[in-house]
Amino acid sequence: TALAFLGVSGLVHHDLGLDSIFVDPGGEWKLGGLERVAAASEGTPTRPPSHPPRPQDPPELSDPSRGQGDPWAGDMWRLGCLIWEVFNGPLPRPGALRSFGKLPPAVIPPFSELVAADPG
């Protein structure tokens, strides 16, 4: 819901991952890590040196020839990575996304769209 709110507000999170999700005592998930939220029109902010690239960074950030897709493409990629990590543990490398691991069968189709090679 929080990620959808950012999107309809014209904002992009840019740093979605396990370390930006907090679970309250009632079991509700809360979105944190809002330091890099920016307007979609501003493009992707550069990652400060203190934050090296992570496996959750979309491939188009390291390979500009792939195209950037919509401004929210990176958040959608990271959401797919987050789903994978919730069921399988920390993502060791982007190639691990090809193995569904413990993903429930009903989650596989939307997950596959989120981590598709084409950011569009």
C-alpha positions as CSV (number, residue, x, y, z in Angstrom):
1,T,0.0,0.0,0.0
2,A,2.8,2.4,0.9
3,L,4.6,1.7,-2.4
4,A,1.4,2.2,-4.3
5,F,0.9,5.5,-2.5
6,L,4.3,6.7,-3.5
7,G,3.6,5.7,-7.1
8,V,0.3,7.6,-7.4
9,S,2.0,10.6,-5.8
10,G,4.6,10.6,-8.5
11,L,7.4,9.4,-6.2
12,V,9.9,6.5,-6.5
13,H,11.3,4.8,-3.4
14,H,14.7,3.7,-5.1
15,D,15.8,1.5,-2.1
16,L,13.1,-1.1,-1.4
17,G,14.5,-4.2,0.3
18,L,14.4,-6.2,3.5
19,D,16.2,-3.4,5.4
20,S,13.5,-0.9,4.5
21,I,10.6,-3.1,5.8
22,F,9.5,-2.9,9.4
23,V,6.9,-5.1,11.0
24,D,5.0,-3.7,13.9
25,P,3.8,-5.8,16.9
26,G,0.5,-6.3,15.2
27,G,2.2,-7.9,12.2
28,E,1.6,-5.0,9.8
29,W,4.4,-4.2,7.4
30,K,5.6,-0.6,7.3
31,L,7.8,1.0,4.6
32,G,10.9,2.8,5.8
33,G,14.2,3.8,4.1
34,L,12.7,6.9,2.6
35,E,16.0,8.8,2.4
36,R,16.2,8.2,-1.4
37,V,12.6,8.8,-2.3
38,A,12.4,11.3,-5.2
39,A,10.0,12.5,-7.8
40,A,9.8,10.2,-10.7
41,S,10.7,13.1,-13.0
42,E,14.1,13.4,-11.3
43,G,15.4,10.0,-12.5
44,T,17.4,7.6,-10.3
45,P,19.5,9.3,-7.6
46,T,23.1,8.2,-7.4
47,R,23.9,5.8,-4.6
48,P,26.2,7.4,-2.0
49,P,29.6,5.7,-1.6
50,S,28.5,4.5,1.8
51,H,25.8,2.4,0.0
52,P,27.5,0.1,-2.5
53,P,25.4,-1.6,-5.2
54,R,23.3,-4.5,-3.9
55,P,21.9,-7.6,-5.6
56,Q,18.5,-5.8,-5.4
57,D,19.6,-3.1,-7.8
58,P,17.9,-3.6,-11.1
59,P,20.1,-4.7,-14.0
60,E,19.4,-1.5,-16.0
61,L,21.3,0.5,-13.5
62,S,24.5,-1.4,-14.3
63,D,23.7,-1.9,-18.0
64,P,22.2,1.3,-19.5
65,S,21.9,-0.4,-22.9
66,R,18.9,-2.3,-21.4
67,G,16.9,1.0,-21.1
68,Q,15.4,2.5,-18.0
69,G,11.7,1.6,-18.6
70,D,9.2,3.5,-16.6
71,P,10.4,5.6,-13.6
72,W,9.0,2.9,-11.3
73,A,10.7,0.0,-13.0
74,G,13.5,-0.1,-10.4
75,D,10.9,-0.2,-7.6
76,M,9.1,-3.0,-9.3
77,W,12.3,-5.0,-9.7
78,R,13.1,-4.5,-6.0
79,L,9.6,-5.5,-5.0
80,G,10.2,-8.8,-6.9
81,C,13.5,-9.2,-5.1
82,L,11.8,-8.5,-1.8
83,I,9.2,-11.2,-2.5
84,W,11.9,-13.7,-3.4
85,E,13.8,-12.8,-0.1
86,V,10.7,-13.2,2.1
87,F,10.3,-16.8,1.0
88,N,14.0,-17.7,0.3
89,G,16.2,-15.6,2.5
90,P,18.7,-12.9,1.4
91,L,19.3,-12.7,-2.4
92,P,22.9,-13.7,-3.1
93,R,22.9,-12.4,-6.7
94,P,20.3,-11.4,-9.3
95,G,20.8,-14.7,-11.2
96,A,19.2,-16.5,-8.2
97,L,15.9,-15.0,-9.2
98,R,15.7,-17.6,-12.0
99,S,15.1,-20.3,-9.4
100,F,11.7,-19.8,-7.7
101,G,12.8,-21.7,-4.6
102,K,10.1,-21.7,-2.0
103,L,7.8,-19.2,-3.8
104,P,4.2,-20.3,-3.6
105,P,2.8,-21.3,-7.1
106,A,0.2,-18.5,-7.0
107,V,3.0,-15.9,-6.6
108,I,5.2,-17.0,-9.4
109,P,3.4,-15.3,-12.3
110,P,3.3,-11.8,-10.8
111,F,6.9,-12.3,-9.4
112,S,8.1,-13.2,-12.9
113,E,6.7,-10.0,-14.3
114,L,8.3,-7.9,-11.6
115,V,11.8,-9.3,-12.3
116,A,11.5,-9.6,-16.1
117,A,14.7,-8.7,-18.0
118,D,12.9,-5.9,-19.9
119,P,12.3,-3.0,-17.5
120,G,9.3,-1.9,-19.5
